[in-house]
Amino acid sequence: MQNILVACVPRGSRHHERDCAQIKLQLSQVSQEFEAHRERIFEKFVEMIDAVLSSCCGPMMASVDWDARAPQDIKPEDYMMQLTKGVKDLHKSLSKYLPADHLQHVFSKIFALFNRRVPELYASVQPQTGVGVSQIRVDLRNLAHCL
């Protein structure tokens, strides 16, 4: 694009070099602004998942009685089902509009978020029985399968 615009500048102009340099500089600035804008949009997607993570895992995890289920009834808890649904919905939506490399970039940031936040959220969970430990494993396995 830059070469096309520079080629359109009349060569007979006494300011040809200056005009070409200005065009190149302005295109460079626009390109940098566009990249920064795109990165801010990608960060918003990560913030959306962070909000889902906070709303699903924070209060809903606190209300779970990890040891209450019978071993044969262990399935992912509601908070985990809502979290994985949010992640799947975002992926489905973004995959329609973003090229694969941009989608991968966004989800690498989301994976980094999960790597940081999930251990923090589970730090306060203290199951008292093997059933409770199994319940946590089922929830985390469900999350890993979703990702």
Secondary structure, DSSP 8 states (H G I E B T S, - for coil): -HHHHHHHS-TT-TTHHHHHHHHHHHHHHHHHHHHHHHHHHHHHHHHHHHHHHHHHHHHHHHT--TT-S-GGG----HHHHHHHHHHHHHHHHHHHHS-HHHHHHHHHHHHHHHHHHHHHHHTT----SHHHHHHHHHHHHHHHHH-
